[in-house]
Amino acid sequence: MYPGANAAIHPDKPALVMASTGETVTNLQLDQRSNRLARLLADRGLVPGDTIALFMENHPRFLEVAWAAQRSGLFYTPISSRLTADEVAYIVNDCGARTLVTTTTLGNVAAELPALAPGVESFLMCGAGRRSGPDAGLPEARAGGPHPDAILPAGFESYEVAVSRFPTTPVRDECEGADLLYSSGTTGRPKGVKLAREPRPVGTPDAVVMLAKFLYGAGERSVYLSPAPLYHAAPLRFTMAFTRLGATVVIMDHFDPVEFLSAIENYSATHTQLVPTMFVRMLKLDPAVRKRYDLSSLTCAIHASAPCPVEIKREMIDWWGPVIYEYYAGTESNGFVACDSKEWLAHPGTVGRSLVGAVHILDDAGAEVPTGQDGTVYFEMEGMGFEYLNDPDTTASSRDVHGWTTLGDVGHLDRDGYLYLTDRKAYMIISGGVNIYPQEAENILVTHPAVMDAAVFGVPDDEMGEAVKAVVQPVDPGVLASAEARDKLAGELIDWCRERLAHYKCPRSVEFEAELPRHANGKLYKRVLRDRYWTGRESNLV
């Protein structure tokens, strides 16, 4: 169950297709190309347990890079293509990556990385420099995109030229690697989630493969449509799982509701995975447009990762039928809760029942609470440990005296054992399926000369689930008396953040208060501010 096995059985079958261009990589090509990179990495001294970083958009070479690491026993860390150079460098340095692979599309940001990440020994850029060898002539550039002969930034070498020097046969002693994905800790800095891994022969199926096969009916005849960025946990892990199963994966550059519906029809997609904001955007299409596409091939549409309003979920089931499946889990892989459409309709608002890891709802003292009462959600699961890389304190805080682990979410169980989530960890904002940690924006805002104090949190947004809002205490109270002054400063603060952070992390709106509700001990009671916007609103947090 890996590219080598698939190439031996169905060498010419498409392993992946880029939805926007139709560019196709067969099982044999994926196997050979991932072998070339695995050979390069071994030649440069990387051994099982080392780490590489992928700073890539949804690119035709993304999966070959991931598979090169996976079959070499390496950890691989995908990094959001929307981050700034400083943000990328923090993750690269924290995970200890020895090699970084990027693309010409991200060249402006990537060009800064050699100076910011001195521990990286090899910087490889896809689509730049002349290619040679068997892959010569591969259409690397997309319409209007970078040219394959683009000039390499200082410190980089051409990915295509570098790998062409190596054979397509596997490295000796192949073994399974693992992803090393980044979440965030209480400080707002990203935290690496490192899963416990025992040495395993290459091709050993993992838990996501078992879920895809036995819960969602995936197999070699499946076509998995992935509309989300592959640097996120769920799209990456499910794409890798479907590839293991010999399915064809269709990868979109980005989500567009019409293009998504068209791709289902054009590629006869059987499976897909979305976030609720994608549901919202599709439901807002003209009904005539929605009816234009044949969606009859779709047997399983999985969703998770963000709040899904009950009304939106009902509309989707009405439209697509009972093919919608929901789950609740984390990058930490410490448990898995799921439900199908029938179960959800019988328990509206649930995220499902536990399939992996018994669920316990505990109060602040660590005691289990009665059915229907809210508390912190813990999973009891043997043999699947995780740690937050370089952060033993956060790792310890995720466990209780029994060794049960939590993602920090609050919820309750009903009498049938179905889980409902009512709050989320540390006021994390989930906007369009993307996790946003407000401390980063708060830290930037308070460095502005006009800001005395700042709070950032999520407010309801019909399309994105949540939108990022800031409430600021200005140094000059006179700002509060003038609408013109408030609007001017709000614009300046948004620009201030956008110059220093990825835009999606920045406030979309700013309001002002004479004083924020901060306790003498320094704790900011953000709920006092947040509840003004959420009172009377219900959401299904997943």
C-alpha positions as CSV (number, residue, x, y, z in Angstrom):
1,M,0.0,0.0,0.0
2,Y,2.4,2.6,-1.3
3,P,3.4,4.0,-4.8
4,G,5.7,1.1,-5.5
5,A,3.0,-1.5,-5.1
6,N,0.5,0.6,-7.1
7,A,3.1,1.0,-9.9
8,A,3.6,-2.7,-10.1
9,I,-0.1,-3.4,-10.5
10,H,-1.4,-0.4,-12.5
11,P,1.6,1.5,-13.7
12,D,-0.3,3.7,-16.2
13,K,-3.3,4.5,-14.0
14,P,-3.4,8.2,-12.9
15,A,-2.3,8.6,-9.3
16,L,-3.0,12.3,-9.3
17,V,-4.5,14.8,-11.6
18,M,-4.3,18.6,-11.3
19,A,-7.9,19.7,-11.8
20,S,-7.2,23.1,-13.3
21,T,-4.8,21.9,-16.1
22,G,-5.5,18.2,-16.4
23,E,-1.8,17.5,-15.8
24,T,-1.6,13.8,-14.8
25,V,1.0,11.8,-12.8
26,T,0.7,8.1,-13.2
27,N,1.4,5.5,-10.5
28,L,4.7,4.6,-12.2
29,Q,5.7,8.3,-12.4
30,L,4.8,9.0,-8.8
31,D,6.8,5.9,-7.7
32,Q,9.9,6.8,-9.8
33,R,9.9,10.5,-9.0
34,S,9.5,9.9,-5.3
35,N,12.4,7.4,-5.5
36,R,14.6,9.9,-7.2
37,L,14.1,12.4,-4.3
38,A,14.5,9.7,-1.7
39,R,17.8,8.8,-3.3
40,L,18.9,12.5,-3.3
41,L,18.0,12.9,0.4
42,A,19.9,9.7,1.3
43,D,22.9,10.8,-0.7
44,R,22.9,14.0,1.3
45,G,23.0,12.2,4.6
46,L,19.4,12.2,5.7
47,V,18.5,9.2,7.8
48,P,15.2,7.9,9.3
49,G,14.0,10.3,11.9
50,D,15.4,13.4,10.1
51,T,13.0,16.1,8.9
52,I,12.3,17.9,5.6
53,A,10.0,20.9,5.0
54,L,7.6,21.5,2.2
55,F,6.8,25.2,1.5
56,M,4.5,24.5,-1.5
57,E,1.1,25.4,-2.8
58,N,-1.0,22.6,-4.3
59,H,1.6,21.6,-6.9
60,P,2.0,18.6,-9.1
61,R,5.2,17.6,-7.2
62,F,3.7,18.0,-3.7
63,L,2.9,14.3,-3.3
64,E,6.1,13.0,-4.7
65,V,8.0,15.1,-2.1
66,A,5.8,13.8,0.7
67,W,6.1,10.2,-0.6
68,A,9.9,10.5,-0.9
69,A,10.0,11.3,2.8
70,Q,7.3,8.8,3.8
71,R,9.1,5.9,2.2
72,S,12.5,7.0,3.6
73,G,11.5,7.0,7.3
74,L,11.7,10.8,7.4
75,F,9.4,13.3,9.1
76,Y,8.0,15.9,6.7
77,T,6.5,19.3,7.6
78,P,4.2,21.0,5.2
79,I,4.1,24.8,5.7
80,S,1.3,27.1,4.7
81,S,2.0,28.9,1.4
82,R,0.3,32.0,2.9
83,L,2.9,32.7,5.6
84,T,5.5,35.4,5.7
85,A,9.2,34.5,5.5
86,D,9.6,35.0,9.3
87,E,6.7,32.7,10.0
88,V,8.0,30.1,7.6
89,A,11.5,30.3,9.1
90,Y,10.2,29.8,12.7
91,I,8.6,26.5,11.7
92,V,11.6,25.4,9.6
93,N,14.0,26.1,12.4
94,D,11.7,24.6,15.1
95,C,11.2,21.3,13.3
96,G,14.9,21.0,12.5
97,A,14.4,20.6,8.8
98,R,17.6,19.6,6.9
99,T,16.1,20.1,3.4
100,L,13.4,22.5,2.2
101,V,11.5,22.1,-1.1
102,T,9.5,25.1,-2.5
103,T,8.3,26.4,-5.9
104,T,8.8,29.4,-8.1
105,T,5.3,30.5,-7.3
106,L,6.5,31.2,-3.7
107,G,9.9,32.5,-4.8
108,N,9.6,36.0,-3.4
109,V,9.1,34.7,0.1
110,A,11.3,31.6,-0.3
111,A,14.2,33.8,-1.4
112,E,14.5,35.1,2.2
113,L,14.7,31.7,3.8
114,P,18.4,30.8,3.3
115,A,19.3,33.8,5.5
116,L,16.6,33.0,8.1
117,A,17.0,29.2,8.4
118,P,20.8,28.5,8.7
119,G,20.2,24.9,9.7
120,V,18.8,23.9,6.4
121,E,21.5,22.2,4.2
122,S,19.6,22.0,0.9
123,F,17.1,24.4,-0.6
124,L,15.4,23.0,-3.7
125,M,13.0,25.0,-5.9
126,C,10.5,23.3,-8.3
127,G,10.1,24.8,-11.7
128,A,13.3,26.9,-11.9
129,G,16.4,26.1,-13.9
130,R,16.6,23.8,-17.0
131,R,15.6,20.2,-16.5
132,S,17.5,17.2,-17.8
133,G,16.9,13.4,-17.9
134,P,13.7,11.4,-18.2
135,D,11.5,14.2,-16.9
136,A,12.7,16.7,-19.5
137,G,9.7,18.4,-21.1
138,L,7.3,17.8,-18.2
139,P,4.8,20.7,-18.3
140,E,5.8,22.4,-15.1
141,A,4.4,25.9,-15.6
142,R,0.7,26.6,-15.4
143,A,-1.0,29.1,-17.6
144,G,0.2,32.5,-16.6
145,G,2.4,31.0,-14.0
146,P,6.2,30.8,-13.5
147,H,8.4,29.6,-16.4
148,P,10.3,26.4,-15.8
149,D,13.5,28.3,-16.7
150,A,12.9,30.9,-14.0
151,I,16.0,32.2,-12.3
152,L,16.9,30.5,-9.0
153,P,17.2,32.7,-5.9
154,A,20.6,32.7,-4.2
155,G,21.1,29.6,-2.1
156,F,18.6,27.5,-4.1
157,E,19.2,24.7,-6.6
158,S,16.8,23.4,-9.3
159,Y,14.7,20.6,-7.9
160,E,14.4,19.0,-11.4
161,V,18.1,19.1,-12.2
162,A,19.1,17.9,-8.7
163,V,16.8,14.8,-8.7
164,S,17.5,13.9,-12.4
165,R,21.0,12.7,-11.3
166,F,19.5,9.9,-9.3
167,P,18.1,6.5,-10.3
168,T,14.4,5.6,-10.0
169,T,14.9,2.5,-7.9
170,P,14.1,2.6,-4.1
171,V,16.6,3.3,-1.4
172,R,17.8,0.4,0.6
173,D,15.8,-0.5,3.7
174,E,12.8,1.6,3.0
175,C,10.6,2.2,6.0
176,E,7.6,4.4,6.9
177,G,8.1,8.0,7.8
178,A,5.4,10.4,9.2
179,D,4.1,13.9,8.9
180,L,5.1,16.4,11.5
181,L,2.4,19.1,11.3
182,Y,2.2,22.4,13.1
183,S,-0.7,23.4,15.4
184,S,-0.4,26.2,18.0
185,G,0.2,26.4,21.8
186,T,-1.0,28.7,24.5
187,T,1.5,31.4,23.4
188,G,0.1,31.6,19.9
189,R,3.4,30.3,18.4
190,P,2.9,27.3,16.1
191,K,3.5,24.0,17.8
192,G,4.8,20.9,16.1
193,V,2.6,17.8,16.7
194,K,4.9,14.8,16.7
195,L,3.2,11.4,16.8
196,A,4.8,8.4,18.4
197,R,6.0,6.1,15.7
198,E,7.4,2.6,15.9
199,P,9.7,1.5,13.0
200,R,7.4,0.0,10.3
201,P,8.1,-1.6,6.9
202,V,7.2,0.6,3.9
203,G,3.6,0.0,2.8
204,T,2.2,-0.6,6.3
205,P,-1.3,0.9,6.4
206,D,-2.0,3.6,8.9
207,A,-5.1,4.6,10.8
208,V,-6.4,7.0,8.1
209,V,-6.1,4.3,5.5
210,M,-8.3,2.0,7.6
211,L,-10.8,4.8,8.1
212,A,-10.9,5.6,4.4
213,K,-11.3,2.0,3.5
214,F,-13.7,0.6,6.1
215,L,-15.7,3.7,7.1
216,Y,-15.8,5.6,3.9
217,G,-15.6,2.8,1.4
218,A,-12.5,3.9,-0.4
219,G,-10.6,1.6,-2.8
220,E,-8.6,1.5,-6.0
221,R,-11.6,2.5,-8.0
222,S,-12.2,5.6,-6.0
223,V,-11.6,9.2,-7.2
224,Y,-10.8,11.5,-4.4
225,L,-11.3,15.2,-5.1
226,S,-9.2,17.4,-2.8
227,P,-10.2,21.2,-2.9
228,A,-8.2,22.3,0.2
229,P,-4.5,23.1,0.7
230,L,-2.4,20.0,1.1
231,Y,-0.4,21.7,3.9
232,H,-3.3,21.1,6.2
233,A,-3.6,17.9,8.2
234,A,-6.8,16.4,6.9
235,P,-6.3,17.1,3.1
236,L,-2.7,15.8,3.3
237,R,-3.5,12.6,5.3
238,F,-6.6,11.7,3.3
239,T,-4.8,12.3,0.0
240,M,-1.9,10.1,1.1
241,A,-4.4,7.4,2.3
242,F,-6.3,7.4,-1.0
243,T,-3.0,7.2,-2.9
244,R,-2.0,4.2,-0.7
245,L,-5.2,2.5,-1.7
246,G,-4.5,2.9,-5.4
247,A,-7.2,5.5,-6.0
248,T,-6.9,8.5,-8.2
249,V,-6.5,11.9,-6.4
250,V,-7.8,15.0,-8.2
251,I,-6.2,18.1,-6.7
252,M,-7.6,21.6,-7.0
253,D,-5.4,24.7,-6.9
254,H,-7.9,26.3,-4.6
255,F,-11.6,26.0,-3.8
256,D,-14.1,27.6,-6.2
257,P,-17.7,26.5,-5.8
258,V,-18.5,26.3,-9.6
259,E,-15.1,24.7,-10.4
260,F,-15.6,22.2,-7.6
261,L,-19.0,21.1,-8.8
262,S,-17.6,20.9,-12.3
263,A,-14.7,18.7,-11.1
264,I,-17.1,16.3,-9.5
265,E,-18.8,15.8,-12.8
266,N,-15.7,15.9,-15.1
267,Y,-13.7,13.4,-13.0
268,S,-16.6,11.3,-11.7
269,A,-15.4,12.0,-8.2
270,T,-16.6,9.4,-5.6
271,H,-15.1,11.0,-2.5
272,T,-14.2,14.4,-1.3
273,Q,-13.5,16.4,1.9
274,L,-14.6,19.9,2.7
275,V,-15.1,22.5,5.4
276,P,-18.4,24.1,6.1
277,T,-17.5,27.5,4.5
278,M,-17.3,25.6,1.2
279,F,-20.9,24.4,1.8
280,V,-22.0,28.0,2.4
281,R,-20.4,29.2,-0.9
282,M,-22.0,26.4,-2.9
283,L,-25.4,27.0,-1.3
284,K,-25.2,30.7,-2.3
285,L,-24.9,29.8,-6.0
286,D,-27.9,30.4,-8.2
287,P,-30.1,27.3,-8.0
288,A,-29.9,27.0,-11.8
289,V,-26.1,26.8,-11.5
290,R,-26.3,24.2,-8.7
291,K,-28.6,22.0,-10.8
292,R,-26.3,22.2,-13.9
293,Y,-23.8,19.6,-12.7
294,D,-24.1,15.8,-12.4
295,L,-23.1,14.9,-8.9
296,S,-24.4,11.3,-9.0
297,S,-20.9,9.8,-8.8
298,L,-20.4,11.2,-5.3
299,T,-20.8,8.6,-2.6
300,C,-19.0,10.2,0.3
301,A,-18.5,13.9,1.2
302,I,-16.6,14.2,4.4
303,H,-16.4,17.4,6.5
304,A,-14.7,18.6,9.6
305,S,-12.4,21.3,11.0
306,A,-14.8,24.2,11.4
307,P,-18.2,25.2,12.8
308,C,-21.1,24.0,10.7
309,P,-24.5,25.6,11.3
310,V,-27.3,23.1,11.6
311,E,-29.3,24.9,8.9
312,I,-26.4,24.6,6.4
313,K,-25.9,20.9,7.1
314,R,-29.6,20.2,6.6
315,E,-29.5,22.1,3.3
316,M,-26.5,20.1,2.1
317,I,-28.1,16.8,3.0
318,D,-31.3,17.9,1.2
319,W,-29.2,18.7,-1.9
320,W,-26.7,15.9,-2.0
321,G,-28.6,13.2,-0.1
322,P,-27.2,11.1,2.7
323,V,-23.7,11.0,1.4
324,I,-22.4,13.6,4.0
325,Y,-20.1,12.3,6.8
326,E,-18.8,14.3,9.7
327,Y,-15.9,13.7,12.1
328,Y,-14.2,15.4,15.0
329,A,-10.5,14.7,15.5
330,G,-7.2,16.6,15.8
331,T,-3.8,16.7,14.3
332,E,-2.8,14.9,17.5
333,S,-4.6,11.7,16.4
334,N,-5.6,11.0,20.0
335,G,-9.2,10.0,19.1
336,F,-11.8,10.0,16.4
337,V,-15.5,10.8,16.6
338,A,-17.8,10.4,13.5
339,C,-21.3,10.2,12.2
340,D,-23.1,9.7,8.9
341,S,-26.1,11.7,7.6
342,K,-28.6,9.4,9.1
343,E,-27.1,9.6,12.6
344,W,-26.7,13.4,12.3
345,L,-30.4,13.8,11.3
346,A,-31.4,11.8,14.4
347,H,-29.0,13.9,16.6
348,P,-28.8,17.4,14.9
349,G,-25.7,19.3,15.9
350,T,-23.7,16.3,16.9
351,V,-20.2,15.6,15.7
352,G,-20.7,11.9,16.2
353,R,-19.9,9.0,18.4
354,S,-16.4,7.8,19.3
355,L,-14.9,5.2,16.9
356,V,-11.4,5.4,18.2
357,G,-10.6,6.5,21.8
358,A,-13.4,6.5,24.5
359,V,-14.7,10.0,25.2
360,H,-14.7,11.4,28.8
361,I,-16.2,14.7,29.8
362,L,-14.4,16.1,32.8
363,D,-14.9,19.2,35.0
364,D,-12.1,21.5,36.1
365,A,-11.3,19.1,39.0
366,G,-10.8,16.2,36.6
367,A,-14.0,14.4,37.6
368,E,-16.5,13.0,35.0
369,V,-19.6,15.1,34.6
370,P,-23.2,13.8,34.2
371,T,-24.7,13.1,30.7
372,G,-25.7,16.4,29.0
373,Q,-23.4,18.6,31.1
374,D,-20.5,20.5,29.5
375,G,-16.9,19.9,30.4
376,T,-13.5,19.4,28.8
377,V,-13.4,16.6,26.2
378,Y,-10.8,13.9,26.8
379,F,-9.9,10.8,24.8
380,E,-8.9,7.5,26.4
381,M,-6.6,5.8,23.9
382,E,-3.8,3.3,24.2
383,G,-0.7,3.2,22.0
384,M,-1.1,6.5,20.1
385,G,0.9,9.1,21.9
386,F,1.9,12.5,20.8
387,E,4.1,15.3,21.9
388,Y,4.3,19.0,21.1
389,L,7.8,19.4,19.7
390,N,10.2,21.2,21.9
391,D,7.4,22.1,24.4
392,P,7.1,19.6,27.3
393,D,4.9,21.9,29.3
394,T,2.2,22.1,26.6
395,T,2.5,18.3,26.2
396,A,2.0,17.7,29.9
397,S,-1.0,20.1,30.0
398,S,-2.8,18.0,27.4
399,R,-2.9,15.0,29.7
400,D,-4.8,14.2,32.9
401,V,-3.9,11.9,35.8
402,H,-5.2,8.9,33.8
403,G,-3.1,9.7,30.8
404,W,-6.2,10.7,28.9
405,T,-5.6,13.5,26.4
406,T,-7.5,16.6,25.3
407,L,-7.5,19.1,22.5
408,G,-8.9,21.7,24.9
409,D,-12.4,21.6,23.5
410,V,-15.5,21.8,25.7
411,G,-18.7,19.8,25.0
412,H,-21.1,17.2,26.3
413,L,-22.4,13.7,25.5
414,D,-26.1,12.8,25.1
415,R,-27.7,9.6,26.4
416,D,-26.8,7.8,23.2
417,G,-23.1,8.7,23.5
418,Y,-23.1,11.3,20.8
419,L,-20.7,14.2,21.3
420,Y,-21.7,17.9,21.0
421,L,-19.1,20.6,21.1
422,T,-20.0,23.9,22.8
423,D,-16.7,25.8,22.9
424,R,-13.2,25.6,21.6
425,K,-9.7,25.6,22.9
426,A,-8.1,28.9,24.0
427,Y,-10.5,31.0,21.9
428,M,-8.9,29.7,18.7
429,I,-10.5,31.2,15.7
430,I,-11.6,28.9,12.9
431,S,-12.2,30.9,9.7
432,G,-13.0,29.0,6.5
433,G,-11.6,25.8,8.0
434,V,-8.3,27.5,8.9
435,N,-7.1,27.6,12.5
436,I,-6.1,31.2,13.6
437,Y,-4.4,31.9,16.9
438,P,-5.2,35.5,18.0
439,Q,-2.2,35.9,20.2
440,E,0.0,36.5,17.2
441,A,-2.1,39.5,16.0
442,E,-2.4,40.8,19.6
443,N,1.4,40.8,20.0
444,I,1.7,42.8,16.7
445,L,-1.1,45.3,17.6
446,V,0.4,46.3,20.9
447,T,3.6,47.3,19.3
448,H,1.8,50.0,17.4
449,P,2.5,53.4,19.0
450,A,-1.2,54.3,19.3
451,V,-2.2,51.0,21.0
452,M,-2.3,50.6,24.8
453,D,-3.9,47.1,24.8
454,A,-5.6,44.8,22.4
455,A,-7.8,41.7,22.2
456,V,-8.4,39.6,19.1
457,F,-11.1,37.0,18.8
458,G,-13.6,35.4,16.4
459,V,-17.0,36.8,15.7
460,P,-19.8,35.1,13.7
461,D,-19.6,35.1,10.0
462,D,-22.2,33.4,7.8
463,E,-19.7,32.5,5.1
464,M,-16.4,31.8,6.9
465,G,-17.8,30.5,10.2
466,E,-15.9,33.1,12.1
467,A,-14.2,36.4,11.2
468,V,-11.2,37.9,13.0
469,K,-12.0,41.0,15.0
470,A,-9.8,43.2,17.2
471,V,-10.9,45.4,20.1
472,V,-8.3,48.0,21.0
473,Q,-7.7,50.3,23.9
474,P,-6.0,53.4,22.4
475,V,-3.2,55.4,24.0
476,D,-5.1,58.6,23.3
477,P,-8.7,58.3,24.6
478,G,-9.6,61.2,22.4
479,V,-9.7,58.8,19.5
480,L,-13.0,57.4,20.9
481,A,-14.8,60.7,20.4
482,S,-14.3,60.9,16.7
483,A,-15.7,58.4,14.2
484,E,-13.3,59.7,11.6
485,A,-10.3,59.2,13.9
486,R,-11.5,55.7,14.8
487,D,-11.9,54.7,11.2
488,K,-8.5,56.1,10.3
489,L,-6.8,54.3,13.1
490,A,-8.6,51.0,12.4
491,G,-7.3,51.1,8.8
492,E,-3.8,51.8,10.0
493,L,-3.9,48.9,12.5
494,I,-5.2,46.4,9.9
495,D,-2.4,47.5,7.6
496,W,0.1,47.3,10.5
497,C,-0.8,43.6,11.0
498,R,-0.9,42.8,7.3
499,E,2.7,44.0,6.9
500,R,3.8,41.6,9.6
501,L,1.5,38.6,9.4
502,A,-0.2,36.4,6.8
503,H,-3.3,38.3,5.9
504,Y,-5.8,35.6,7.0
505,K,-4.5,36.0,10.6
506,C,-5.2,39.7,10.6
507,P,-8.3,41.5,11.9
508,R,-10.9,42.3,9.3
509,S,-12.4,44.9,11.6
510,V,-11.3,46.9,14.6
511,E,-13.4,48.5,17.4
512,F,-12.3,50.6,20.3
513,E,-12.8,50.6,24.1
514,A,-11.7,53.0,26.8
515,E,-10.4,50.0,28.8
516,L,-10.2,46.3,28.2
517,P,-11.4,43.8,30.9
518,R,-8.0,42.8,32.0
519,H,-7.6,41.5,35.6
520,A,-4.9,42.7,37.9
521,N,-3.0,39.4,37.4
522,G,-2.7,40.2,33.7
523,K,-5.4,37.8,32.5
524,L,-7.6,39.2,29.7
525,Y,-11.2,38.2,30.1
526,K,-11.8,38.0,26.4
527,R,-15.2,36.3,26.8
528,V,-16.6,39.6,28.1
529,L,-15.9,41.1,24.7
530,R,-16.6,38.0,22.6
531,D,-20.0,37.2,24.1
532,R,-21.4,40.5,22.8
533,Y,-21.2,39.1,19.3
534,W,-22.1,35.4,20.1
535,T,-25.0,35.8,22.5
536,G,-28.1,34.2,21.0
537,R,-26.0,32.6,18.2
538,E,-25.6,28.8,18.0
539,S,-22.8,27.0,16.3
540,N,-21.7,23.4,15.8
541,L,-18.0,23.5,16.6
542,V,-16.1,20.6,15.1
